[in-house]
Amino acid sequence: MERNDAIKQLMQQNIVVAIGCTEPVAVALCVAKVKETLGEEVEDIQLLLSKNIIKNAMGVGIPGTGMIGLPIAVSIAVVCGKSEKELEVLVEGKDHLEEAKAWLNSHTIDIQAKDVEEKLYIECICKGKTSCAKAIIAGTHTNFVHVEKDNKVLLHKECEKTQECSGIENVLDTLSAKEVYDYATLEPIENISWIWHTVELNSACSEQGLKGNYGLRIGKTLFNDRDKSIRKEIIGRTCAASDARMDGITLPIYSNSGSGNQGITCTLPVYYYGQYLEASKEKITRALVLSHLMSIYIKSKIGRLSALCGAVNAAMGVASGLVYLSNGTFQQISFAIKNMINTITGVVCDGAKPSCALKISATLNSAFDSCALAMQDIVVDTTDGISEGDIDRSINSMGRIGRYAMDETDDMILDIMTHKQK
């Protein structure tokens, strides 16, 4: 596979359509697969989940239900879920809500944490009257690594073995910030114009968020603030999409690296800022590719799920796009990312929930500030904090904190979340 073809495929595998928060959706996907494998009415369900999955599924709205949490998502998967729909598995939930509620009221769902090294791990066991089936998703939100029925293994893999996937993994392992920049700015425009699909879906979600009263109404409040600046308007539009999504809106959005909020964040500020600057469609297209691909690259160092909030890497992608739209250089993009590494490293993920939009707002303000500084060639000194002279080493250092150093933080967050008093 040619290098640039592998980069394109890497992007297209990480930028996909999703309906609802991707953690409960991935659990619902696993349930749907096991239900289909079982081939009879589901009598009993056991879920063994990594703590990161539990954390991100506790407080988020499930599309079309007006309810939060895993039980209703699992019930919808049982009554109408189709695994072929992947991250759109809950698309028919609104039409089957009463049936799902009835199933939930008459059945028990056993949800337990499983102590596994993999931070994205979903194991579902379904029992019927005569059979038992099991499936496991691990690594990414749609990656089935094991399927069995009545102890007969139907699928088992450690990782993808195809030549295409091998090429993608290789390009991700060897990618650099400069190659991300070169791909976004030099690749023939016809090969990257597909990125506009993210604008179409994600901006539609933003418009609905501004019209309704979703979540904490963070986006709507910022957008309608009488002291509104173009920055506040752009951040408001972005947060409005997150407000709606986390409150359970049924609209599809384009996710990034398994996260709808990251997909929203990578897309909308860059698009709206490009419009504000009256940039050409090609310029905005390349800025969008830069934002999304830079976020994918940075996220690969942190890990798919982490105690480090995904808005951090997404906003760093945005900063790259903002600098590019402002006619900045690669060096200035590096400056902006370094400034953010020394600002927002350590923003914790305490689960998917309506207030995620507040973190998007905070990290995007850092992106705008860091872009403004970078355009004046102002960058944190190498003697400051964890930033280094080399941009890739700086990104790797932040990634080590998110992937390894914050494991105990993750444990403490989940302990607090599961023992809260109202």
Secondary structure, DSSP 8 states (H G I E B T S, - for coil): --HHHHHHHHHHHHS-EESS-HHHHHHHHHHHHHHHHH-S---EEEEEE-HHHHHHHSS-EETTTTEESHHHHHHHHHHH--GGGGGGTTTTGGGGHHHHHHHHHHS-EEEEE---S-SSEEEEEEE-SS-EEEEEEESSTT-EEEEEETTEEEEE-SS--SHHHHHHHHHHHH--HHHHHHHHHHS-GGGTGGGHHHHHHHHHHHHHHHHS--TT-HHHHHHT-TT--HHHHHHHHHHHHHHHHHTT----EE-BTTBHHHHHHHHHHHHHHHHHTT--HHHHHHHHHHHHHHHHHHHHHH-SS-SB-HHHHHHHHHHHHHHHHTT--HHHHHHHHHHHHHHHTT-B---SSTTHHHHHHHHHHHHHHHHHHHTTT----TTSTT--SSHHHHHHHHHHIIIIITHHHHHHHHHHHTT---
